[in-house]
């Protein structure tokens, strides 16, 4: 992945064009799932899927980007760099591992510089059985009136009230209350929805079409916005199952590696979450032995990330916001989820590449 610098993009349209070109140069066909809405600049949106390897391969590695829309500026760059990496492609092929690139799980958020889907849904809280009772987040309910105030920037009372909350309960409790997911306020933050979103249905179709012939499946889903700048936290992404989490720890957190963290034992910078996207693999590909992780790259301090999301939520409810304010908020959201430096991009690609090779070794073993 030596040509990492220009693998990344500054708009969804540019990222899509680079992905399609890299797939074409690799001799791969791309299957597009067209999105019903246009992008921020009127461009067409789609979830694009390229498979590198035999259709009946028994080992499958899934690499996906933009579960959280704007986080796709990072994940897309990794995917493009991987498609251009002949040594990587040769290694997967010789191990009999087919690689499935899912570009822009949530193309709407990617283009509109939002973390959520067009339904204002956090896709990674949207995988529930909606006929059953949904989780209740009472801590969020208490914070909701403060989080998205009538005016932005927030007034002094609002700033003080949020600061008081953090002083009393702690930063971790604030993060958990806000980010855990909530199903009560459709216009709020980290809303999980009341039905499967477009992206949820589309990714299930992709998994069903590509995953049912594989005996072993690995999945790396690329995220940003939590943890120290440029550091990729390897967060186990699967059921609370001792065997599967031990496998993930062995593959990606072995000798000399940063340990694989977990939302089940409090070792992750992420709060405990439900409705996660990986639950779909058990439902769509029940025959497979599944091993997965989220690779979560740090950008800015978590309170800055949450502040950017509050601003963006306000903007989303105020289409008549003055253009300079809207542009400022979108720039703030970009900075929270993507660091526009070669140093950061180099760190991202190096850690991703290592985890890709480790996944192939794990699948082959
Ligand atoms: Zn994310």
Boltz pocket constraint, residues with backbone or C-beta under 6 A from the ligand:
constraints:
  - pocket:
      binder: B
      contacts: [[A, 67], [A, 68], [A, 71], [A, 222], [A, 223], [A, 224]]
      max_distance: 6.0
